[in-house]
């Protein structure tokens, strides 16, 4: 399982939307979407 899918799985298990995760992490919604779709790899900071 890719990192993006693992992040999505945890997010869904916690009952969070992508928007809520973005707000809680100060990462943009578009970046969350791109990470979950394996378009980019999150940086260590993220």
PQR file of N, CA, C, O and H, with PARSE charges and radii, in Angstrom:
ATOM      1  N   UNK A   1       0.853  -1.179   0.000 -0.4000 1.5000
ATOM      2  CA  UNK A   1       0.000   0.000   0.000 -0.0000 2.0000
ATOM      3  C   UNK A   1       0.898   1.241   0.000  0.5500 1.7000
ATOM      4  O   UNK A   1       1.861   1.329   0.762 -0.5500 1.4000
ATOM      5  N   UNK A   2       0.565   2.181  -0.858 -0.4000 1.5000
ATOM      6  CA  UNK A   2       1.369   3.400  -0.967 -0.0000 2.0000
ATOM      7  C   UNK A   2       1.137   4.311   0.241  0.5500 1.7000
ATOM      8  O   UNK A   2       0.150   4.170   0.963 -0.5500 1.4000
ATOM      9  H   UNK A   2      -0.217   2.109  -1.477  0.4000 1.0000
ATOM     10  N   UNK A   3       2.057   5.236   0.440 -0.4000 1.5000
ATOM     11  CA  UNK A   3       1.943   6.181   1.549 -0.0000 2.0000
ATOM     12  C   UNK A   3       0.660   7.005   1.424  0.5500 1.7000
ATOM     13  O   UNK A   3      -0.031   7.240   2.416 -0.5500 1.4000
ATOM     14  H   UNK A   3       2.859   5.351  -0.147  0.4000 1.0000
ATOM     15  N   UNK A   4       0.345   7.440   0.205 -0.4000 1.5000
ATOM     16  CA  UNK A   4      -0.865   8.221  -0.011 -0.0000 2.0000
ATOM     17  C   UNK A   4      -2.122   7.471   0.412  0.5500 1.7000
ATOM     18  O   UNK A   4      -3.014   8.043   1.037 -0.5500 1.4000
ATOM     19  H   UNK A   4       0.906   7.248  -0.600  0.4000 1.0000
ATOM     20  N   UNK A   5      -2.187   6.181   0.066 -0.4000 1.5000
ATOM     21  CA  UNK A   5      -3.343   5.370   0.452 -0.0000 2.0000
ATOM     22  C   UNK A   5      -3.390   5.131   1.959  0.5500 1.7000
ATOM     23  O   UNK A   5      -4.469   5.066   2.547 -0.5500 1.4000
ATOM     24  H   UNK A   5      -1.462   5.716  -0.442  0.4000 1.0000
ATOM     25  N   UNK A   6      -2.224   4.999   2.580 -0.4000 1.5000
ATOM     26  CA  UNK A   6      -2.185   4.838   4.035 -0.0000 2.0000
ATOM     27  C   UNK A   6      -2.705   6.091   4.729  0.5500 1.7000
ATOM     28  O   UNK A   6      -3.456   6.007   5.700 -0.5500 1.4000
ATOM     29  H   UNK A   6      -1.347   5.052   2.102  0.4000 1.0000
ATOM     30  N   UNK A   7      -2.299   7.255   4.222 -0.4000 1.5000
ATOM     31  CA  UNK A   7      -2.767   8.517   4.800 -0.0000 2.0000
ATOM     32  C   UNK A   7      -4.273   8.638   4.626  0.5500 1.7000
ATOM     33  O   UNK A   7      -4.980   9.028   5.555 -0.5500 1.4000
ATOM     34  H   UNK A   7      -1.689   7.323   3.433  0.4000 1.0000
ATOM     35  N   UNK A   8      -4.762   8.306   3.445 -0.4000 1.5000
ATOM     36  CA  UNK A   8      -6.206   8.366   3.185 -0.0000 2.0000
ATOM     37  C   UNK A   8      -6.958   7.412   4.109  0.5500 1.7000
ATOM     38  O   UNK A   8      -7.995   7.774   4.664 -0.5500 1.4000
ATOM     39  H   UNK A   8      -4.188   7.989   2.690  0.4000 1.0000
ATOM     40  N   UNK A   9      -6.442   6.205   4.274 -0.4000 1.5000
ATOM     41  CA  UNK A   9      -7.080   5.205   5.133 -0.0000 2.0000
ATOM     42  C   UNK A   9      -7.185   5.704   6.570  0.5500 1.7000
ATOM     43  O   UNK A   9      -8.239   5.577   7.194 -0.5500 1.4000
ATOM     44  H   UNK A   9      -5.599   5.911   3.823  0.4000 1.0000
ATOM     45  N   UNK A  10      -6.112   6.265   7.093 -0.4000 1.5000
ATOM     46  CA  UNK A  10      -6.119   6.784   8.469 -0.0000 2.0000
ATOM     47  C   UNK A  10      -7.088   7.962   8.583  0.5500 1.7000
ATOM     48  O   UNK A  10      -7.834   8.076   9.555 -0.5500 1.4000
ATOM     49  H   UNK A  10      -5.257   6.368   6.585  0.4000 1.0000
ATOM     50  N   UNK A  11      -7.063   8.833   7.578 -0.4000 1.5000
ATOM     51  CA  UNK A  11      -7.960   9.994   7.587 -0.0000 2.0000
ATOM     52  C   UNK A  11      -9.414   9.544   7.636  0.5500 1.7000
ATOM     53  O   UNK A  11     -10.202  10.076   8.417 -0.5500 1.4000
ATOM     54  H   UNK A  11      -6.457   8.740   6.788  0.4000 1.0000
ATOM     55  N   UNK A  12      -9.771   8.572   6.812 -0.4000 1.5000
ATOM     56  CA  UNK A  12     -11.146   8.081   6.779 -0.0000 2.0000
ATOM     57  C   UNK A  12     -11.531   7.372   8.076  0.5500 1.7000
ATOM     58  O   UNK A  12     -12.660   7.509   8.546 -0.5500 1.4000
ATOM     59  H   UNK A  12      -9.130   8.140   6.178  0.4000 1.0000
ATOM     60  N   UNK A  13     -10.601   6.619   8.654 -0.4000 1.5000
ATOM     61  CA  UNK A  13     -10.879   5.936   9.920 -0.0000 2.0000
ATOM     62  C   UNK A  13     -11.132   6.934  11.044  0.5500 1.7000
ATOM     63  O   UNK A  13     -11.889   6.651  11.973 -0.5500 1.4000
ATOM     64  H   UNK A  13      -9.683   6.508   8.272  0.4000 1.0000
ATOM     65  N   UNK A  14     -10.500   8.098  10.958 -0.4000 1.5000
ATOM     66  CA  UNK A  14     -10.704   9.144  11.960 -0.0000 2.0000
ATOM     67  C   UNK A  14     -11.926  10.001  11.642  0.5500 1.7000
ATOM     68  O   UNK A  14     -12.291  10.882  12.420 -0.5500 1.4000
ATOM     69  H   UNK A  14      -9.885   8.327  10.204  0.4000 1.0000
ATOM     70  N   UNK A  15     -12.552   9.741  10.506 -0.4000 1.5000
ATOM     71  CA  UNK A  15     -13.754  10.463  10.131 -0.0000 2.0000
ATOM     72  C   UNK A  15     -13.504  11.892   9.675  0.5500 1.7000
ATOM     73  O   UNK A  15     -14.364  12.758   9.837 -0.5500 1.4000
ATOM     74  H   UNK A  15     -12.255   9.025   9.874  0.4000 1.0000
ATOM     75  N   UNK A  16     -12.326  12.144   9.104 -0.4000 1.5000
ATOM     76  CA  UNK A  16     -11.978  13.485   8.652 -0.0000 2.0000
ATOM     77  C   UNK A  16     -12.161  13.619   7.145  0.5500 1.7000
ATOM     78  O   UNK A  16     -11.913  12.677   6.393 -0.5500 1.4000
ATOM     79  H   UNK A  16     -11.628  11.441   8.972  0.4000 1.0000
ATOM     80  N   UNK A  17     -12.592  14.789   6.717 -0.4000 1.5000
ATOM     81  CA  UNK A  17     -12.592  15.099   5.294 -0.0000 2.0000
ATOM     82  C   UNK A  17     -11.205  15.598   4.930  0.5500 1.7000
ATOM     83  O   UNK A  17     -10.386  15.887   5.802 -0.5500 1.4000
ATOM     84  H   UNK A  17     -12.793  15.555   7.329  0.4000 1.0000
ATOM     85  N   UNK A  18     -10.955  15.695   3.645 -0.4000 1.5000
ATOM     86  CA  UNK A  18      -9.676  16.247   3.214 -0.0000 2.0000
ATOM     87  C   UNK A  18      -9.550  17.697   3.681  0.5500 1.7000
ATOM     88  O   UNK A  18      -8.467  18.131   4.073 -0.5500 1.4000
ATOM     89  H   UNK A  18     -11.620  15.460   2.937  0.4000 1.0000
ATOM     90  N   UNK A  19     -10.637  18.437   3.640 -0.4000 1.5000
ATOM     91  CA  UNK A  19     -10.620  19.840   4.089 -0.0000 2.0000
ATOM     92  C   UNK A  19     -10.288  19.938   5.572  0.5500 1.7000
ATOM     93  O   UNK A  19      -9.509  20.800   5.979 -0.5500 1.4000
ATOM     94  H   UNK A  19     -11.517  18.085   3.321  0.4000 1.0000
ATOM     95  N   UNK A  20     -10.870  19.068   6.372 -0.4000 1.5000
ATOM     96  CA  UNK A  20     -10.591  19.081   7.808 -0.0000 2.0000
ATOM     97  C   UNK A  20      -9.134  18.727   8.082  0.5500 1.7000
ATOM     98  O   UNK A  20      -8.494  19.343   8.935 -0.5500 1.4000
ATOM     99  H   UNK A  20     -11.503  18.369   6.041  0.4000 1.0000
ATOM    100  N   UNK A  21      -8.611  17.742   7.366 -0.4000 1.5000
ATOM    101  CA  UNK A  21      -7.210  17.374   7.531 -0.0000 2.0000
ATOM    102  C   UNK A  21      -6.306  18.536   7.125  0.5500 1.7000
ATOM    103  O   UNK A  21      -5.309  18.814   7.792 -0.5500 1.4000
ATOM    104  H   UNK A  21      -9.131  17.242   6.673  0.4000 1.0000
ATOM    105  N   UNK A  22      -6.652  19.204   6.045 -0.4000 1.5000
ATOM    106  CA  UNK A  22      -5.869  20.355   5.603 -0.0000 2.0000
ATOM    107  C   UNK A  22      -5.856  21.438   6.673  0.5500 1.7000
ATOM    108  O   UNK A  22      -4.805  22.012   6.959 -0.5500 1.4000
ATOM    109  H   UNK A  22      -7.462  18.979   5.503  0.4000 1.0000
ATOM    110  N   UNK A  23      -7.011  21.722   7.265 -0.4000 1.5000
ATOM    111  CA  UNK A  23      -7.087  22.737   8.318 -0.0000 2.0000
ATOM    112  C   UNK A  23      -6.254  22.349   9.535  0.5500 1.7000
ATOM    113  O   UNK A  23      -5.577  23.193  10.122 -0.5500 1.4000
ATOM    114  H   UNK A  23      -7.865  21.256   7.032  0.4000 1.0000
ATOM    115  N   UNK A  24      -6.305  21.083   9.910 -0.4000 1.5000
ATOM    116  CA  UNK A  24      -5.592  20.629  11.108 -0.0000 2.0000
ATOM    117  C   UNK A  24      -4.079  20.562  10.914  0.5500 1.7000
ATOM    118  O   UNK A  24      -3.317  20.657  11.877 -0.5500 1.4000
ATOM    119  H   UNK A  24      -6.855  20.398   9.433  0.4000 1.0000
ATOM    120  N   UNK A  25      -3.652  20.397   9.668 -0.4000 1.5000
ATOM    121  CA  UNK A  25      -2.216  20.224   9.411 -0.0000 2.0000
ATOM    122  C   UNK A  25      -1.556  21.444   8.776  0.5500 1.7000
ATOM    123  O   UNK A  25      -0.337  21.471   8.610 -0.5500 1.4000
ATOM    124  H   UNK A  25      -4.270  20.320   8.886  0.4000 1.0000
ATOM    125  N   UNK A  26      -2.340  22.441   8.424 -0.4000 1.5000
ATOM    126  CA  UNK A  26      -1.831  23.639   7.727 -0.0000 2.0000
ATOM    127  C   UNK A  26      -1.203  23.289   6.374  0.5500 1.7000
ATOM    128  O   UNK A  26      -0.315  23.989   5.889 -0.5500 1.4000
ATOM    129  H   UNK A  26      -3.331  22.419   8.559  0.4000 1.0000
ATOM    130  N   UNK A  27      -1.677  22.202   5.782 -0.4000 1.5000
ATOM    131  CA  UNK A  27      -1.288  21.809   4.427 -0.0000 2.0000
ATOM    132  C   UNK A  27      -2.495  22.122   3.545  0.5500 1.7000
ATOM    133  O   UNK A  27      -3.636  21.897   3.950 -0.5500 1.4000
ATOM    134  H   UNK A  27      -2.399  21.633   6.177  0.4000 1.0000
ATOM    135  N   UNK A  28      -2.250  22.632   2.359 -0.4000 1.5000
ATOM    136  CA  UNK A  28      -3.384  23.008   1.516 -0.0000 2.0000
ATOM    137  C   UNK A  28      -4.202  21.788   1.100  0.5500 1.7000
ATOM    138  O   UNK A  28      -3.695  20.669   1.025 -0.5500 1.4000
ATOM    139  H   UNK A  28      -1.323  22.815   2.030  0.4000 1.0000
ATOM    140  N   UNK A  29      -5.463  22.036   0.836 -0.4000 1.5000
ATOM    141  CA  UNK A  29      -6.357  20.970   0.389 -0.0000 2.0000
ATOM    142  C   UNK A  29      -5.805  20.317  -0.868  0.5500 1.7000
ATOM    143  O   UNK A  29      -5.799  19.091  -0.980 -0.5500 1.4000
ATOM    144  H   UNK A  29      -5.876  22.945   0.896  0.4000 1.0000
ATOM    145  N   UNK A  30      -5.349  21.117  -1.803 -0.4000 1.5000
ATOM    146  CA  UNK A  30      -4.819  20.570  -3.062 -0.0000 2.0000
ATOM    147  C   UNK A  30      -3.617  19.667  -2.803  0.5500 1.7000
ATOM    148  O   UNK A  30      -3.459  18.650  -3.478 -0.5500 1.4000
ATOM    149  H   UNK A  30      -5.354  22.113  -1.712  0.4000 1.0000
ATOM    150  N   UNK A  31      -2.772  20.017  -1.846 -0.4000 1.5000
ATOM    151  CA  UNK A  31      -1.619  19.175  -1.527 -0.0000 2.0000
ATOM    152  C   UNK A  31      -2.074  17.860  -0.914  0.5500 1.7000
ATOM    153  O   UNK A  31      -1.532  16.805  -1.240 -0.5500 1.4000
ATOM    154  H   UNK A  31      -2.900  20.843  -1.297  0.4000 1.0000
ATOM    155  N   UNK A  32      -3.066  17.913  -0.025 -0.4000 1.5000
ATOM    156  CA  UNK A  32      -3.625  16.671   0.544 -0.0000 2.0000
ATOM    157  C   UNK A  32      -4.146  15.780  -0.580  0.5500 1.7000
ATOM    158  O   UNK A  32      -3.884  14.577  -0.595 -0.5500 1.4000
ATOM    159  H   UNK A  32      -3.506  18.770   0.240  0.4000 1.0000
ATOM    160  N   UNK A  33      -4.874  16.364  -1.507 -0.4000 1.5000
ATOM    161  CA  UNK A  33      -5.416  15.598  -2.641 -0.0000 2.0000
ATOM    162  C   UNK A  33      -4.297  14.971  -3.460  0.5500 1.7000
ATOM    163  O   UNK A  33      -4.382  13.805  -3.846 -0.5500 1.4000
ATOM    164  H   UNK A  33      -5.086  17.341  -1.494  0.4000 1.0000
ATOM    165  N   UNK A  34      -3.247  15.745  -3.725 -0.4000 1.5000
ATOM    166  CA  UNK A  34      -2.143  15.243  -4.533 -0.0000 2.0000
ATOM    167  C   UNK A  34      -1.374  14.136  -3.812  0.5500 1.7000
ATOM    168  O   UNK A  34      -0.918  13.185  -4.447 -0.5500 1.4000
ATOM    169  H   UNK A  34      -3.178  16.693  -3.412  0.4000 1.0000
ATOM    170  N   UNK A  35      -1.229  14.251  -2.494 -0.4000 1.5000
ATOM    171  CA  UNK A  35      -0.553  13.205  -1.716 -0.0000 2.0000
ATOM    172  C   UNK A  35      -1.374  11.926  -1.755  0.5500 1.7000
ATOM    173  O   UNK A  35      -0.834  10.848  -2.002 -0.5500 1.4000
ATOM    174  H   UNK A  35      -1.599  15.024  -1.978  0.4000 1.0000
ATOM    175  N   UNK A  36      -2.681  12.038  -1.513 -0.4000 1.5000
ATOM    176  CA  UNK A  36      -3.536  10.842  -1.494 -0.0000 2.0000
ATOM    177  C   UNK A  36      -3.628  10.181  -2.863  0.5500 1.7000
ATOM    178  O   UNK A  36      -3.839   8.971  -2.953 -0.5500 1.4000
ATOM    179  H   UNK A  36      -3.120  12.913  -1.313  0.4000 1.0000
ATOM    180  N   UNK A  37      -3.473  10.958  -3.925 -0.4000 1.5000
ATOM    181  CA  UNK A  37      -3.513  10.404  -5.279 -0.0000 2.0000
ATOM    182  C   UNK A  37      -2.127  10.007  -5.793  0.5500 1.7000
ATOM    183  O   UNK A  37      -1.959   9.685  -6.969 -0.5500 1.4000
ATOM    184  H   UNK A  37      -3.302  11.941  -3.852  0.4000 1.0000
ATOM    185  N   UNK A  38      -1.147  10.036  -4.903 -0.4000 1.5000
ATOM    186  CA  UNK A  38       0.231   9.647  -5.228 -0.0000 2.0000
ATOM    187  C   UNK A  38       0.826  10.470  -6.360  0.5500 1.7000
ATOM    188  O   UNK A  38       1.656   9.981  -7.127 -0.5500 1.4000
ATOM    189  H   UNK A  38      -1.284  10.298  -3.947  0.4000 1.0000
ATOM    190  N   UNK A  39       0.397  11.721  -6.459 -0.4000 1.5000
ATOM    191  CA  UNK A  39       0.981  12.622  -7.455 -0.0000 2.0000
ATOM    192  C   UNK A  39       2.263  13.255  -6.924  0.5500 1.7000
ATOM    193  O   UNK A  39       3.147  13.622  -7.698 -0.5500 1.4000
ATOM    194  H   UNK A  39      -0.277  12.118  -5.836  0.4000 1.0000
ATOM    195  N   UNK A  40       2.360  13.381  -5.611 -0.4000 1.5000
ATOM    196  CA  UNK A  40       3.559  13.905  -4.960 -0.0000 2.0000
ATOM    197  C   UNK A  40       3.795  13.116  -3.679  0.5500 1.7000
ATOM    198  O   UNK A  40       2.879  12.497  -3.138 -0.5500 1.4000
ATOM    199  H   UNK A  40       1.642  13.083  -4.982  0.4000 1.0000
ATOM    200  N   UNK A  41       5.020  13.146  -3.210 -0.4000 1.5000
ATOM    201  CA  UNK A  41       5.348  12.537  -1.921 -0.0000 2.0000
ATOM    202  C   UNK A  41       5.435  13.669  -0.906  0.5500 1.7000
ATOM    203  O   UNK A  41       6.012  14.715  -1.203 -0.5500 1.4000
ATOM    204  H   UNK A  41       5.764  13.649  -3.649  0.4000 1.0000
ATOM    205  N   UNK A  42       4.875  13.480   0.282 -0.4000 1.5000
ATOM    206  CA  UNK A  42       4.948  14.545   1.281 -0.0000 2.0000
ATOM    207  C   UNK A  42       6.397  14.743   1.741  0.5500 1.7000
ATOM    208  O   UNK A  42       7.182  13.799   1.824 -0.5500 1.4000
ATOM    209  H   UNK A  42       4.407  12.630   0.523  0.4000 1.0000
ATOM    210  N   UNK A  43       6.711  15.981   2.030 -0.4000 1.5000
ATOM    211  CA  UNK A  43       8.045  16.263   2.559 -0.0000 2.0000
ATOM    212  C   UNK A  43       8.120  15.771   3.994  0.5500 1.7000
ATOM    213  O   UNK A  43       7.095  15.459   4.601 -0.5500 1.4000
ATOM    214  H   UNK A  43       6.073  16.748   1.962  0.4000 1.0000
ATOM    215  N   UNK A  44       9.310  15.700   4.530 -0.4000 1.5000
ATOM    216  CA  UNK A  44       9.477  15.277   5.916 -0.0000 2.0000
ATOM    217  C   UNK A  44       8.710  16.218   6.841  0.5500 1.7000
ATOM    218  O   UNK A  44       8.085  15.771   7.803 -0.5500 1.4000
ATOM    219  H   UNK A  44      10.142  15.953   4.037  0.4000 1.0000
ATOM    220  N   UNK A  45       8.757  17.515   6.554 -0.4000 1.5000
ATOM    221  CA  UNK A  45       8.056  18.513   7.357 -0.0000 2.0000
ATOM    222  C   UNK A  45       6.547  18.265   7.360  0.5500 1.7000
ATOM    223  O   UNK A  45       5.895  18.396   8.396 -0.5500 1.4000
ATOM    224  H   UNK A  45       9.265  17.878   5.773  0.4000 1.0000
ATOM    225  N   UNK A  46       5.998  17.907   6.203 -0.4000 1.5000
ATOM    226  CA  UNK A  46       4.558  17.671   6.080 -0.0000 2.0000
ATOM    227  C   UNK A  46       4.140  16.477   6.900  0.5500 1.7000
ATOM    228  O   UNK A  46       2.961  16.124   6.920 -0.5500 1.4000
ATOM    229  H   UNK A  46       6.528  17.800   5.362  0.4000 1.0000
TER
END
